[in-house]
């Protein structure tokens, strides 16, 4: 009986050790964590919403710092710039009995990000990134939209961070636009 139990324990130990064999600690884009630095410039805002730039820049800095591939610096090896191109609202659902009163809005922010290598001026990445959410506004559209802006900015920043850190160009290759 002991031999049977030891066999199962050995099998589970072997399974546990081999199941983690493919795990990589740190960045997976082929870069060494913190080897390169990045500077994030304030994005240009072509929308009519005033608070979007601060939210997007804050969340992009936070996401890149948390991701760990790059160090944030005021004069980084890579320079991230961007343009907030559009902020759209679309009615998704309407109040029962009143087809003109919107109950839920879909909000979407489109931005174009650009990553340039400071030393050479070469554009490494230029892509469109979006952030979107659905918000229930109730009777106060302004406060509903105000609650949604951080969610949209966080989603846009997460998608941009993924492109910057794990994009097709990371590891020295040129971007595929």
N, C-alpha and C positions, 0 to 999 in steps of 0.2 A: 504494500500500500504506500509506503514511504517513497519507494522508487517511482511509482505512478505520479505522486504529488510533486516530486522533484522534477520529473519530466515536464509537467505542466508549467511549473515555475520557470524552468529554463526556457521553455518555448515562449512564454510571455515576455521574459526578459530580452530574448533575442528579437522578438517582434517590436518591443518598445525601443530598442537601440537602433534598429534598422529603419523604423518609420520616421525618424528625424534626420536621416542621412542626407536628404535633399534640402534641408533648411539652411538658409544663409543668414548670418547675422550682419546687420547694417544694410546699406544701400544695395539694391539689386541691379542697378543700371550699369555696372561695370566700373564705377568710379569709387575712389576711396573717400570715405566720409570726411568732410572738412578740407579736402585737398584744394578745392577751388572756392572762391568767394563770389558773392552775388550782390549787386546793388539794385535796389528796387526804386525806380523813380515814380513820382506821382503820375497817375494816369491822367490823360486828357478826358474831359467829360463833354461829350456831344449830346447828352440827354438833357432833359429839362429838370431832372431830379438833382438837388444840390448835395445831398448827403452820401451819395453813392461812392465817390472817390475815396473818402476817408475810410469807409467800411471795407471796400475792396483792398486798399493798400494795407490796412491793419491785418485783415485776414490772410492776405498773401504772405506778408512777413511772418505771421504766426505759423502758417502751414509749412513754409520753407524751413523755418527754424525747427519745427517739430519733426519734419521729415529727415533732417540731418545730413543730407548729401552736401549741402553748401553752407558756408559761413556767411552771415549777413555783414556787410561792410559798406561804408559810405563811398569807397572807391573800389568796387569789386572787379574781379576778373571778367565777370559777365554782367551786362547791364540789361535789366528787364524794364521795358517801357510798354505802354498800352494805351488804348483808346476805348472808352466806354461808348459804344456806337448807338445802342438803342435800348430803351426800357419800355416794354409793352405791357399793357393790361388787357385781358380779355375776360369777358363774363363766361363763367363755366356753368353755374346753376343760378336759378332765379327763385325768388320767394314764391311759395305756393299762393295762388290766387292773384298774383301781381307779376305778370310777365315782363314788366319794364324795370322792376327793382332787382338788381343783382345781389345775390346772396354770397356767392363765392367767385373770386377772381383768380385767374392764372396770371402770375407776374413773371416776366422773363427779362433778364439783362444779358445783352450780347456785348462782348468785348473782343478786341483784337490785341493779342499780346505779341511782343517781339523780344527776342533774346539776341543780344549782340555781344560779340567778344570785344572787350575794350582794346586789347593790344592790336588787333588786326582790322577791326571794324566790320568783320564778317558777320552777316546775319545768320545765326545758327538755327533759329526757329521763328516762324511767323504763322500764327494760327488764330482762328476764331474760337472763343471759349464762351460757354453760356452758363448761366445760373438761373434756376427757376423754382417756383414754389406755387402752391395754391393757398390762398388765405380767405378765411371767412370774415367778411367785413361787418356784418350786422348793420347797425345804423351809423357807424362812424368809419367811413372809408379811410380817412387820414391816419387814424391810429392803427387800423388793420395793415395798411401799407407800411407804416413805421415799424410794426412788428415783423414784417416780411423782409425788409431790407437786410438785416443781419443774416438771415437764412440764405438769401440769394447770394450775398457776398461770400459767405462761407463755402457754398457749393461751387461758385465760380473759382474761388481761390484754390479749392481742393483739386479741381480739374486742371487748373493752370499749373499747380505744383506737380501733379502727375506728369504732365507734358514736359515740364522743365527738367525734372529729376530723372524721369525714366523714358524720355522721348527717344525717337529713333536716332537722334544725333548724339546722345550722350555716349561717351566712350571714344570720342574723337571723329566720328563720321560726320559728314555734312548732312544737313536736314533734307528730308524728302517732302517738299511742299506740295 
